[in-house]
Amino acid sequence: MSRQLPVAGPADVRAAAVRLIRADGRAFAAVLVLNVLAAAAGLAGPWLLGRIIDEVRAGGGVAVVDRLALVILVCALAQLLLARAARFVGHRFGERTLARVREEFVDRALALPASVVERAGTGDLTARGTADVAAVGTTLRDAGPELLIASVQGLFIIGAVFLIDPLLGGCAVLAQAGVWCALRWYLRRARAAYLAEGAATSEVAEIVSATASGARTVEAFGLQWRRVAASRDALEASRRTRMHTLYLRSVFFLTVEVSYVLPVVAVLTVGGALHARGTMSLGAVVAAALYLRQLESPLDTVLMRVEQLQSSGASFARVEGLGRAPRAVPSGSPAPADDRIDVRRVRYAYDRGGEVLRGVDLTVRPGERLAVVGPSGAGKTTLSRLLAGIDAPRSGTVTVGGVPVAGLDPEQLRRQVVLVTQEHHVFLGTVRDNLLIAEPEARDDELWAALAAVGADDWVRELPDGLGTELGSGGGPAPGAGRGLPGGAPVADGSRAQQLALARVVLADPHTLVLDEATALLDPATARHTERALAAVLQGRTVIAIAHRLHTAHDADRVAVMEDGRLTELGTHDSLVAAGGAYAALWHSWHGERPEPS
């Protein structure tokens, strides 16, 4: 199971809720005032009906009844208008608050270090940004205002019964004991149950996402049944958590439904006895009974929304928990003195795994082109991640200009070191939008120059609107395109997405570029052309290439050979071939040659 992101505690959730309310305090105050006025207007009906009964029993005429009935009508209309206004203001407050929640979530997600997201799994982050944020939004827009209205109405109704007669009010409150007991029982269990349900949902999303993204690998290695089994286990865990929350709701709601009639029965019984003794008017008994019947609707709303609040409260805890995750380094870190990269005695091990790097020492000179080669599992990709500041070494140091790479703030890091892998993303928007991510101030001629540098200008010019062509949902097929990217993007395949990513690198213009299989999706001829074009464009920049095609190593200034997490050879291509070591064996094997006997 993936290590999921943190979950905020109850105190943190309450503090976040208070912060959101304060951010739009006037609207919240307006909602409160309108709800109070609507609840006050709603109290008039039962009391006036009781007055009508007493007036008729006392011999009052039709005029009295008509006058009181007109007042009831006016109060009902006032309640309708005030409640509608309260709901409208409440919805506006909810939508604005939801916008703040979404903006905070996006800001926090973007501030997460890549290593944190990778360890947690994208499924957890996706579930929080979709299902959990949607649940919080529903509560802020619908459940919150309705709960507030119902709570105010309920309190006013109970207060009205106490004003009619304190004894009847006491009977009504005591008769609600079953509801309060059921509510306490439910609240003690609901938070943990809904958090477990959310975690199980995240695990399902993670497994589905990983299976879909690695579908070809699963098929190639015949792992279908393993993935199916893992999916079934995750779904079964999700089903169990959902059944548990369903059990809690079933017990809670059954108790509540039975408890609704008890206050009315208690008031009618006690009120009837007092009326029989002549100590209470019939109108007072009827008014109290009507109030308690009227209480059923707001009480039902309160209890239903309390149940929803437990679910959305757990979702809010997961959304707010993102703020408790490790952050990327804040701005203000010291600037590197120069562009020299030093790796000193670096060791690194992934969680629940053995050491991947074992005491690596390496110096990369400014402007140097360094190729890192070695067999699979030698630690090349891990080293590239440390050089790019994605991960920090467990021991030892990786510095640029004397400053730890992992300690650079995000803006400095992007300008200093950029890691490019074979995994690229095409964002919804135009080709221009996808390129401006790297340099928002770039002009169109600069965008075309970047595309030309990576050999992508020809096919972009063939798109219907060139730089203005929409990529993603709704995009039309590109001229001569094969299969589209997800969402119907007019980009033929992963190779073109990779070229767009490399064009972004050209625009970002970092001093050090770390390439880890960055041209793996390109055909050999295009890959070689792109690498040479990049080398020309990045002349004077430091380029560290994790080389899987050895012609990259052949063109490099120096070659570093890694084996079993250690740096075993370092030198020029010619010197290493002449040395007859591990690199020479790789070179001859790649060319299908037998090494000459020494």
C-alpha positions as CSV (number, residue, x, y, z in Angstrom):
1,M,0.0,0.0,0.0
2,S,1.3,3.5,-0.8
3,R,2.3,5.9,1.9
4,Q,-0.5,8.3,1.7
5,L,-0.4,12.0,2.4
6,P,-1.1,13.4,5.9
7,V,-4.6,13.9,7.2
8,A,-5.4,17.0,9.3
9,G,-6.6,16.6,12.9
10,P,-10.0,17.8,14.2
11,A,-8.4,20.9,15.7
12,D,-6.7,21.8,12.4
13,V,-10.0,21.3,10.5
14,R,-11.8,23.6,12.9
15,A,-9.1,26.2,12.6
16,A,-9.3,26.0,8.8
17,A,-13.1,26.3,8.9
18,V,-12.8,29.4,11.1
19,R,-10.2,30.9,8.7
20,L,-12.5,30.3,5.7
21,I,-15.4,32.0,7.5
22,R,-13.3,35.0,8.5
23,A,-12.2,35.4,4.9
24,D,-15.9,36.2,3.9
25,G,-17.2,37.3,7.3
26,R,-19.8,39.8,6.0
27,A,-21.5,37.2,3.9
28,F,-21.5,34.7,6.8
29,A,-23.0,37.3,9.1
30,A,-25.7,38.1,6.5
31,V,-26.6,34.4,6.3
32,L,-26.9,34.3,10.1
33,V,-29.1,37.4,10.3
34,L,-31.4,36.3,7.4
35,N,-31.7,32.8,9.0
36,V,-32.7,34.2,12.4
37,L,-35.3,36.5,10.8
38,A,-36.7,33.6,8.7
39,A,-36.9,31.4,11.8
40,A,-38.6,34.1,13.8
41,A,-41.2,34.6,11.1
42,G,-41.8,30.8,11.0
43,L,-42.7,30.8,14.7
44,A,-45.7,32.9,14.3
45,G,-47.9,30.3,12.6
46,P,-48.4,27.7,15.4
47,W,-48.7,30.4,18.1
48,L,-51.3,32.4,16.1
49,L,-53.2,29.1,15.4
50,G,-53.3,28.5,19.1
51,R,-54.6,32.0,19.6
52,I,-57.4,31.3,17.0
53,I,-58.5,28.2,18.9
54,D,-58.6,30.1,22.2
55,E,-60.4,33.0,20.7
56,V,-63.1,30.7,19.1
57,R,-63.5,28.8,22.4
58,A,-63.9,32.2,24.1
59,G,-66.7,33.3,21.6
60,G,-64.6,35.3,19.2
61,G,-66.1,36.1,15.8
62,V,-65.1,35.6,12.2
63,A,-63.4,39.0,12.1
64,V,-60.9,37.8,14.8
65,V,-60.2,34.6,12.9
66,D,-59.7,36.5,9.6
67,R,-57.4,39.0,11.2
68,L,-55.2,36.3,12.8
69,A,-55.3,34.2,9.6
70,L,-54.1,37.2,7.6
71,V,-51.2,37.7,10.0
72,I,-50.3,34.0,9.6
73,L,-50.3,34.4,5.8
74,V,-48.0,37.5,6.0
75,C,-45.6,35.7,8.4
76,A,-45.5,32.7,6.1
77,L,-44.7,34.9,3.1
78,A,-42.1,36.7,5.1
79,Q,-40.5,33.4,6.1
80,L,-40.5,32.2,2.5
81,L,-38.8,35.4,1.2
82,L,-36.2,35.6,4.1
83,A,-35.4,31.8,3.8
84,R,-34.9,32.2,0.0
85,A,-32.6,35.2,0.5
86,A,-30.7,33.3,3.2
87,R,-30.2,30.4,0.9
88,F,-29.1,32.6,-1.9
89,V,-26.5,34.4,0.2
90,G,-25.5,31.1,1.7
91,H,-24.9,29.6,-1.7
92,R,-22.8,32.6,-2.8
93,F,-20.8,32.3,0.4
94,G,-20.3,28.6,-0.2
95,E,-19.2,29.0,-3.8
96,R,-16.6,31.7,-2.9
97,T,-15.3,29.6,0.0
98,L,-15.1,26.5,-2.3
99,A,-13.1,28.6,-4.7
100,R,-10.6,29.4,-1.9
101,V,-10.4,25.7,-0.9
102,R,-9.6,24.8,-4.5
103,E,-7.1,27.5,-5.0
104,E,-5.4,26.5,-1.7
105,F,-5.4,22.9,-2.8
106,V,-3.8,23.7,-6.1
107,D,-1.1,25.9,-4.5
108,R,-0.3,23.2,-1.9
109,A,-0.2,20.5,-4.5
110,L,2.2,22.4,-6.7
111,A,4.4,23.1,-3.7
112,L,4.8,19.4,-2.9
113,P,8.2,18.0,-3.6
114,A,8.0,15.4,-6.5
115,S,9.4,12.7,-4.2
116,V,6.5,13.2,-1.7
117,V,4.0,12.8,-4.5
118,E,5.7,9.7,-5.8
119,R,5.9,8.0,-2.4
120,A,2.2,8.8,-1.7
121,G,1.0,7.8,-5.2
122,T,-0.8,10.0,-7.6
123,G,-4.1,8.2,-6.8
124,D,-4.2,9.6,-3.3
125,L,-3.6,13.2,-4.5
126,T,-6.1,12.7,-7.4
127,A,-8.8,11.4,-5.0
128,R,-8.3,14.4,-2.7
129,G,-8.4,16.9,-5.5
130,T,-11.6,15.4,-7.0
131,A,-13.9,13.4,-4.8
132,D,-12.8,15.1,-1.5
133,V,-12.8,18.7,-2.8
134,A,-16.2,18.0,-4.4
135,A,-17.6,16.7,-1.1
136,V,-16.3,19.8,0.7
137,G,-17.9,21.9,-2.1
138,T,-21.3,20.2,-1.7
139,T,-21.2,20.9,2.1
140,L,-20.2,24.5,1.7
141,R,-22.8,25.2,-1.0
142,D,-25.7,23.0,0.1
143,A,-25.3,21.3,3.5
144,G,-23.8,24.2,5.3
145,P,-26.5,26.7,4.6
146,E,-29.3,24.1,5.1
147,L,-27.7,23.0,8.4
148,L,-27.5,26.6,9.6
149,I,-31.1,27.4,8.7
150,A,-32.4,24.2,10.3
151,S,-30.4,24.7,13.5
152,V,-31.7,28.2,14.0
153,Q,-35.2,27.1,13.3
154,G,-34.9,24.2,15.7
155,L,-33.6,26.4,18.5
156,F,-36.4,28.9,18.0
157,I,-39.0,26.2,18.0
158,I,-37.8,24.7,21.2
159,G,-37.6,28.2,22.7
160,A,-41.2,28.8,21.6
161,V,-42.4,25.7,23.4
162,F,-40.6,26.8,26.6
163,L,-42.3,30.2,26.3
164,I,-45.7,28.5,26.0
165,D,-45.0,26.4,29.1
166,P,-41.6,25.4,30.7
167,L,-43.0,22.0,31.7
168,L,-43.9,21.2,28.1
169,G,-40.5,22.4,26.9
170,G,-38.8,20.2,29.4
171,C,-40.9,17.2,28.3
172,A,-40.0,17.9,24.6
173,V,-36.2,18.0,25.5
174,L,-36.3,14.9,27.6
175,A,-38.2,13.0,24.8
176,Q,-35.3,13.8,22.5
177,A,-32.8,11.9,24.7
178,G,-32.8,9.0,22.2
179,V,-31.7,11.3,19.4
180,W,-28.8,12.7,21.4
181,C,-27.7,9.3,22.5
182,A,-27.8,8.0,19.0
183,L,-25.9,11.1,17.8
184,R,-23.1,10.7,20.4
185,W,-22.8,7.0,19.4
186,Y,-22.6,7.9,15.8
187,L,-20.1,10.8,16.1
188,R,-17.7,8.7,18.1
189,R,-17.3,6.3,15.2
190,A,-18.0,8.3,12.1
191,R,-14.8,10.3,11.6
192,A,-12.5,7.2,11.8
193,A,-14.9,5.3,9.5
194,Y,-15.1,7.9,6.8
195,L,-11.3,8.5,6.9
196,A,-10.8,4.8,6.4
197,E,-13.3,4.9,3.5
198,G,-11.4,7.8,1.9
199,A,-8.1,6.0,2.3
200,A,-9.5,2.9,0.7
201,T,-10.9,5.0,-2.2
202,S,-7.5,6.5,-2.7
203,E,-5.9,3.1,-2.9
204,V,-8.4,2.0,-5.5
205,A,-7.6,5.2,-7.5
206,E,-3.9,4.6,-7.2
207,I,-4.1,0.9,-8.4
208,V,-6.3,1.8,-11.3
209,S,-4.0,4.8,-12.3
210,A,-0.9,2.7,-12.0
211,T,-2.4,-0.2,-14.0
212,A,-3.6,2.1,-16.8
213,S,-0.4,4.0,-17.1
214,G,1.7,0.8,-17.1
215,A,-0.7,-1.2,-19.3
216,R,1.9,-2.1,-21.8
217,T,4.4,-3.2,-19.2
218,V,1.6,-5.3,-17.5
219,E,0.8,-6.9,-20.9
220,A,4.4,-7.5,-21.8
221,F,5.3,-9.3,-18.6
222,G,2.0,-11.1,-18.3
223,L,1.1,-9.4,-15.0
224,Q,-2.6,-9.1,-15.8
225,W,-3.7,-11.5,-13.1
226,R,-1.6,-9.9,-10.5
227,R,-3.1,-6.5,-11.3
228,V,-6.6,-8.0,-11.3
229,A,-5.9,-9.6,-7.9
230,A,-4.5,-6.3,-6.5
231,S,-7.6,-4.4,-7.8
232,R,-9.9,-7.0,-6.3
233,D,-8.2,-6.7,-2.9
234,A,-8.4,-2.9,-3.0
235,L,-12.1,-3.0,-4.1
236,E,-12.9,-5.5,-1.3
237,A,-11.2,-3.2,1.3
238,S,-13.2,-0.3,-0.1
239,R,-16.4,-2.3,0.0
240,R,-15.8,-3.2,3.7
241,T,-15.2,0.4,4.6
242,R,-18.3,1.5,2.8
243,M,-20.4,-1.2,4.4
244,H,-19.2,0.0,7.8
245,T,-20.2,3.6,7.2
246,L,-23.6,2.3,5.8
247,Y,-24.0,0.3,9.1
248,L,-23.4,3.4,11.1
249,R,-25.9,5.4,9.1
250,S,-28.5,2.6,9.3
251,V,-28.4,2.4,13.1
252,F,-28.3,6.2,13.5
253,F,-31.2,6.9,11.2
254,L,-33.5,4.1,12.5
255,T,-33.1,5.5,16.1
256,V,-33.8,9.0,14.9
257,E,-36.9,8.1,13.0
258,V,-38.4,6.3,16.1
259,S,-37.5,9.3,18.3
260,Y,-39.3,11.9,16.1
261,V,-42.8,11.0,17.5
262,L,-41.8,10.9,21.2
263,P,-41.8,14.7,21.9
264,V,-45.2,15.1,20.3
265,V,-46.6,12.2,22.4
266,A,-45.0,13.6,25.5
267,V,-46.4,17.1,25.0
268,L,-49.9,15.8,24.1
269,T,-50.0,13.5,27.1
270,V,-48.7,16.1,29.7
271,G,-50.5,19.0,28.0
272,G,-53.8,17.0,27.9
273,A,-53.5,16.2,31.6
274,L,-52.9,19.9,32.5
275,H,-55.8,21.0,30.2
276,A,-58.1,18.5,32.0
277,R,-57.1,20.1,35.3
278,G,-57.8,23.6,33.8
279,T,-54.2,24.8,34.2
280,M,-53.5,25.1,30.5
281,S,-55.5,26.2,27.6
282,L,-56.3,24.0,24.6
283,G,-54.7,26.5,22.3
284,A,-51.4,26.3,24.2
285,V,-51.4,22.5,24.0
286,V,-52.2,22.6,20.2
287,A,-49.6,25.3,19.6
288,A,-46.9,23.3,21.5
289,A,-47.8,20.1,19.6
290,L,-47.7,21.9,16.3
291,Y,-44.4,23.4,17.1
292,L,-43.0,20.0,17.8
293,R,-44.4,18.6,14.6
294,Q,-42.8,21.5,12.9
295,L,-39.6,20.7,14.7
296,E,-39.4,17.3,12.8
297,S,-38.4,19.0,9.5
298,P,-35.4,21.1,10.8
299,L,-34.4,18.3,13.1
300,D,-34.4,15.8,10.2
301,T,-32.4,18.3,8.1
302,V,-29.9,18.8,11.0
303,L,-29.4,15.0,11.5
304,M,-29.1,14.3,7.8
305,R,-26.6,17.1,7.4
306,V,-24.7,16.1,10.5
307,E,-24.2,12.7,8.8
308,Q,-23.0,14.4,5.6
309,L,-20.8,16.7,7.7
310,Q,-19.0,13.6,9.0
311,S,-18.3,12.4,5.5
312,S,-17.3,15.9,4.2
313,G,-15.4,16.6,7.4
314,A,-13.3,13.6,6.7
315,S,-12.8,14.8,3.2
316,F,-11.9,18.3,4.5
317,A,-9.4,16.7,6.8
318,R,-7.8,15.0,3.8
319,V,-7.8,18.2,1.7
320,E,-6.5,20.3,4.6
321,G,-3.9,17.5,5.4
322,L,-2.1,18.5,2.2
323,G,-0.9,21.6,4.1
324,R,0.8,19.3,6.6
325,A,2.8,17.5,4.0
326,P,6.5,18.3,3.6
327,R,6.9,21.4,1.5
328,A,9.3,22.3,-1.2
329,V,12.1,24.6,0.0
330,P,10.8,28.2,0.5
331,S,12.2,31.1,-1.4
332,G,15.2,32.9,-0.1
333,S,17.8,30.1,-0.2
334,P,21.4,31.2,-0.9
335,A,22.4,31.7,-4.5
336,P,25.1,29.3,-5.8
337,A,28.5,30.8,-6.2
338,D,29.0,29.1,-9.6
339,D,27.7,26.3,-11.7
340,R,30.0,23.5,-10.6
341,I,28.3,20.4,-9.4
342,D,29.9,18.3,-6.7
343,V,28.7,14.9,-5.5
344,R,30.5,13.8,-2.4
345,R,30.3,10.4,-0.6
346,V,26.6,10.1,-1.6
347,R,24.6,7.2,-0.3
348,Y,20.9,6.7,-1.0
349,A,18.3,4.0,-0.3
350,Y,14.6,4.0,-1.2
351,D,12.0,3.2,1.5
352,R,11.8,-0.5,2.3
353,G,14.7,-1.2,-0.1
354,G,18.5,-1.7,0.0
355,E,21.1,0.9,-0.9
356,V,20.9,2.1,-4.5
357,L,24.0,4.5,-4.3
358,R,27.0,3.4,-2.3
359,G,29.5,6.3,-1.8
360,V,29.4,8.1,-5.1
361,D,32.0,10.9,-5.7
362,L,31.7,13.0,-8.9
363,T,32.5,16.5,-10.1
364,V,30.7,18.0,-13.1
365,R,32.5,21.0,-14.5
366,P,30.4,24.0,-15.9
367,G,29.7,23.6,-19.6
368,E,30.7,19.9,-19.6
369,R,28.7,17.2,-21.4
370,L,28.8,14.1,-19.2
371,A,27.2,10.7,-20.1
372,V,26.3,8.3,-17.3
373,V,26.1,4.7,-18.5
374,G,25.8,1.3,-16.9
375,P,23.5,-1.8,-16.6
376,S,19.9,-1.6,-15.4
377,G,19.7,-1.1,-11.6
378,A,23.2,0.5,-11.4
379,G,21.7,3.6,-9.9
380,K,21.8,6.0,-12.9
381,T,18.2,7.3,-12.6
382,T,18.6,7.7,-8.8
383,L,21.7,9.7,-9.4
384,S,19.9,11.9,-11.9
385,R,17.1,12.6,-9.4
386,L,19.7,13.7,-6.8
387,L,21.4,15.9,-9.3
388,A,18.1,17.5,-10.1
389,G,17.2,18.1,-6.5
390,I,14.1,15.9,-6.5
391,D,15.5,13.7,-3.7
392,A,18.1,14.5,-1.1
393,P,20.9,12.0,-0.3
394,R,20.6,10.0,2.9
395,S,24.3,10.8,3.5
396,G,26.9,12.8,1.7
397,T,26.2,16.0,-0.3
398,V,25.1,17.0,-3.8
399,T,25.9,20.7,-4.3
400,V,25.9,23.3,-7.1
401,G,28.1,26.3,-6.5
402,G,28.5,25.1,-2.9
403,V,24.8,25.1,-2.2
404,P,22.9,21.8,-1.7
405,V,20.8,21.2,-4.9
406,A,17.8,20.0,-2.8
407,G,18.0,23.2,-0.7
408,L,17.4,25.5,-3.6
409,D,14.0,27.2,-3.7
410,P,11.8,26.1,-6.6
411,E,12.4,29.1,-8.8
412,Q,16.2,28.9,-8.4
413,L,16.1,25.2,-9.0
414,R,14.2,25.5,-12.2
415,R,16.7,28.1,-13.5
416,Q,19.7,26.0,-12.3
417,V,18.9,22.4,-13.0
418,V,16.1,20.7,-15.1
419,L,15.5,17.0,-15.2
420,V,13.9,15.7,-18.4
421,T,12.7,12.1,-18.5
422,Q,10.7,10.0,-21.0
423,E,7.5,10.7,-19.1
424,H,5.9,13.9,-20.5
425,H,2.6,15.6,-20.2
426,V,0.7,17.6,-22.7
427,F,-1.6,20.1,-20.9
428,L,-5.0,21.2,-22.0
429,G,-4.7,24.3,-24.0
430,T,-2.9,25.4,-27.2
431,V,0.6,24.6,-28.3
432,R,1.6,28.1,-27.3
433,D,0.2,27.6,-23.8
434,N,2.1,24.4,-23.4
435,L,5.4,26.2,-24.3
436,L,4.8,29.3,-22.3
437,I,4.7,27.2,-19.1
438,A,8.6,27.3,-19.3
439,E,8.9,31.0,-20.1
440,P,5.7,33.1,-19.8
441,E,7.2,36.1,-21.4
442,A,8.5,34.4,-24.6
443,R,7.5,35.8,-28.0
444,D,6.2,33.7,-30.8
445,D,9.5,33.9,-32.7
446,E,11.2,32.5,-29.6
447,L,8.6,29.7,-29.4
448,W,9.3,28.8,-33.1
449,A,13.0,28.8,-32.5
450,A,12.6,26.4,-29.5
451,L,10.5,24.1,-31.6
452,A,13.0,24.2,-34.5
453,A,15.8,23.4,-32.0
454,V,14.2,20.0,-31.3
455,G,12.9,19.3,-34.8
456,A,9.2,19.9,-34.0
457,D,8.6,23.1,-36.0
458,D,7.6,21.2,-39.2
459,W,4.7,19.2,-37.7
460,V,3.5,22.2,-35.6
461,R,3.3,24.3,-38.7
462,E,1.1,21.6,-40.3
463,L,-1.5,21.8,-37.4
464,P,-4.7,23.7,-38.3
465,D,-3.8,26.8,-36.3
466,G,-0.1,26.4,-35.7
467,L,0.8,27.6,-32.2
468,G,-2.9,28.3,-31.6
469,T,-4.0,24.8,-32.1
470,E,-5.8,23.3,-29.1
471,L,-4.2,20.3,-27.5
472,G,-6.4,18.0,-25.4
473,S,-10.2,17.7,-25.2
474,G,-11.8,18.8,-28.4
475,G,-8.7,19.0,-30.5
476,G,-8.9,17.7,-34.1
477,P,-6.4,15.2,-35.6
478,A,-3.1,16.5,-36.8
479,P,-2.3,16.2,-40.5
480,G,-0.8,12.8,-40.9
481,A,-1.3,12.0,-37.3
482,G,-1.6,8.5,-36.0
483,R,-3.1,7.9,-32.6
484,G,-4.0,11.0,-30.5
485,L,-2.9,11.8,-27.0
486,P,-5.5,11.3,-24.1
487,G,-8.4,13.7,-24.5
488,G,-8.1,13.7,-28.3
489,A,-5.0,16.0,-28.5
490,P,-3.8,16.6,-32.0
491,V,-0.4,15.2,-31.3
492,A,0.4,12.0,-33.0
493,D,2.2,10.1,-30.3
494,G,4.5,10.2,-27.3
495,S,7.4,11.2,-29.5
496,R,5.8,14.6,-30.3
497,A,4.8,15.1,-26.7
498,Q,8.5,14.5,-25.9
499,Q,9.6,17.1,-28.4
500,L,7.2,19.6,-26.8
501,A,8.8,18.9,-23.5
502,L,12.3,19.3,-24.9
503,A,11.2,22.6,-26.5
504,R,10.1,23.8,-23.0
505,V,13.6,23.0,-21.8
506,V,15.1,25.1,-24.5
507,L,12.8,28.0,-23.4
508,A,13.6,27.5,-19.7
509,D,17.3,27.8,-20.6
510,P,18.7,26.1,-17.4
511,H,22.4,26.1,-16.8
512,T,22.4,22.3,-16.2
513,L,20.2,19.9,-18.0
514,V,19.8,16.3,-16.8
515,L,18.5,14.0,-19.5
516,D,17.2,10.6,-18.3
517,E,16.0,8.7,-21.4
518,A,14.7,12.0,-22.6
519,T,14.7,10.9,-26.2
520,A,13.7,7.3,-25.6
521,L,10.4,7.6,-27.4
522,L,12.0,9.0,-30.5
523,D,13.2,6.8,-33.3
524,P,17.0,6.5,-33.4
525,A,17.5,8.9,-36.3
526,T,15.2,11.6,-34.8
527,A,16.7,11.0,-31.4
528,R,20.2,11.6,-32.7
529,H,19.1,14.7,-34.6
530,T,17.3,16.1,-31.6
531,E,20.3,15.4,-29.3
532,R,22.7,17.2,-31.6
533,A,20.3,20.1,-32.0
534,L,20.0,20.3,-28.2
535,A,23.7,20.2,-27.9
536,A,24.0,23.1,-30.3
537,V,21.3,25.1,-28.6
538,L,22.7,24.4,-25.1
539,Q,26.3,25.2,-26.1
540,G,28.1,26.3,-22.9
541,R,25.5,24.7,-20.7
542,T,26.1,21.6,-18.5
543,V,24.4,18.5,-19.9
544,I,24.3,15.3,-17.9
545,A,22.8,12.5,-20.0
546,I,21.7,9.1,-18.6
547,A,22.8,7.3,-21.8
548,H,21.0,4.1,-23.0
549,R,22.1,4.7,-26.5
550,L,25.9,4.7,-26.4
551,H,26.3,7.1,-29.3
552,T,25.3,9.7,-26.6
553,A,28.3,8.6,-24.6
554,H,30.5,8.7,-27.7
555,D,29.7,12.4,-28.2
556,A,30.1,13.4,-24.6
557,D,33.2,15.1,-23.1
558,R,33.4,12.5,-20.4
559,V,31.7,9.2,-19.6
560,A,30.9,8.0,-16.1
561,V,30.3,4.2,-15.7
562,M,28.1,3.0,-12.8
563,E,27.9,-0.5,-11.5
564,D,26.0,-1.7,-8.4
565,G,25.5,1.8,-7.1
566,R,29.2,2.8,-7.4
567,L,31.1,4.9,-9.9
568,T,33.6,2.5,-11.3
569,E,35.1,4.3,-14.4
570,L,35.4,8.0,-15.4
571,G,37.0,9.4,-18.5
572,T,36.7,10.1,-22.2
573,H,35.1,7.7,-24.6
574,D,38.4,6.9,-26.3
575,S,40.3,6.4,-23.0
576,L,37.7,4.1,-21.6
577,V,37.5,2.0,-24.7
578,A,41.3,1.7,-24.7
579,A,41.3,0.8,-21.0
580,G,39.3,-2.4,-21.9
581,G,37.1,-2.2,-18.8
582,A,33.3,-2.3,-18.2
583,Y,32.6,0.6,-20.6
584,A,34.7,-1.0,-23.4
585,A,32.7,-4.3,-22.9
586,L,29.4,-2.3,-23.2
587,W,30.6,-0.5,-26.3
588,H,31.7,-3.6,-28.1
589,S,28.5,-5.4,-27.1
590,W,26.4,-2.5,-28.4
591,H,28.2,-2.7,-31.8
592,G,28.0,-6.5,-31.9
593,E,31.8,-6.8,-31.7
594,R,33.9,-9.1,-29.7
595,P,36.5,-7.3,-27.5
596,E,40.1,-8.0,-28.6
597,P,42.0,-10.2,-26.1
598,S,44.4,-8.2,-24.0
